[in-house]
Amino acid sequence: MNTSQSTKRSGLAIASFVLGVAGLLASLVYLELGFMFGIVGGAFGIAALVTVKREGSRGAGFATAGLIFCLLTVTAYLFFVLWLLIRLFTV
């Protein structure tokens, strides 16, 4: 069994992916929780991409997918807040 560093998958990448999916699901129930998951998962995704490039480990796909899910979650939250503000301040 090969246990070299190059075949190890990045834990940050997996965490980013899991938080991205959890953020999308949580935003269906509680939008602020999804937003927080999106911010933390996005930070993990960026850190994972940097780590994968520097160390040559695996996980760039998970990190990229996690970043996309996190960006979708944060974008949905921002659109909802914008929509809410428009509804509150228009007559």
C-alpha positions in Angstrom: 0.0 0.0 0.0 1.4 3.3 -1.1 1.2 5.9 1.8 3.3 8.7 0.2 2.3 12.3 0.7 1.4 12.7 -3.0 -1.6 10.3 -2.7 -3.0 11.8 0.4 -6.2 13.8 -0.1 -6.4 17.2 1.6 -8.6 17.4 4.7 -9.3 21.0 4.1 -10.6 20.2 0.6 -13.0 17.6 2.0 -14.1 20.0 4.8 -14.8 22.7 2.2 -16.9 20.4 0.1 -18.9 19.2 3.2 -19.4 22.7 4.4 -20.5 23.8 0.9 -23.1 21.1 0.6 -24.2 21.6 4.3 -24.5 25.3 3.6 -26.7 24.8 0.6 -28.9 22.4 2.6 -29.0 24.6 5.7 -29.9 27.7 3.7 -33.1 26.0 2.8 -34.1 26.0 6.5 -32.1 28.7 8.1 -30.5 31.1 5.7 -28.0 32.7 8.2 -26.6 29.3 9.1 -26.1 28.5 5.4 -24.3 31.9 5.1 -21.9 31.1 7.9 -21.2 27.6 6.5 -20.5 29.3 3.1 -18.0 31.7 4.6 -16.1 29.1 6.6 -16.2 26.6 3.8 -15.0 29.2 1.3 -12.0 30.0 3.5 -11.3 26.2 3.8 -11.5 25.9 0.0 -9.1 28.6 -0.7 -6.7 27.3 2.0 -7.1 23.8 0.4 -6.2 25.0 -3.1 -3.1 26.7 -1.8 -2.1 23.6 0.2 -2.8 21.2 -2.7 -0.7 23.4 -5.1 2.2 23.8 -2.6 2.4 20.2 -1.4 1.2 18.4 -4.5 -1.4 16.4 -2.6 -4.8 15.4 -4.0 -8.1 17.2 -3.5 -8.2 20.1 -5.9 -11.5 18.8 -7.3 -13.1 18.7 -3.8 -11.8 22.2 -3.0 -13.1 23.6 -6.3 -16.5 22.0 -5.8 -16.6 23.2 -2.2 -15.8 26.7 -3.3 -18.5 26.7 -5.9 -21.1 25.4 -3.4 -20.0 28.0 -0.9 -20.2 30.8 -3.5 -23.7 29.7 -4.4 -24.7 29.7 -0.8 -23.3 33.2 -0.1 -24.8 34.6 -3.3 -28.2 33.2 -2.4 -28.0 34.9 1.0 -26.9 38.2 -0.5 -29.7 38.1 -3.1 -32.2 37.3 -0.4 -31.0 40.3 1.8 -31.1 42.6 -1.2 -34.6 41.4 -2.1 -35.7 41.9 1.5 -34.3 45.5 1.6 -36.0 46.3 -1.7 -39.3 45.0 -0.4 -39.0 47.0 2.9 -38.0 50.3 1.4 -40.3 50.5 -1.7 -43.7 51.9 -1.4 
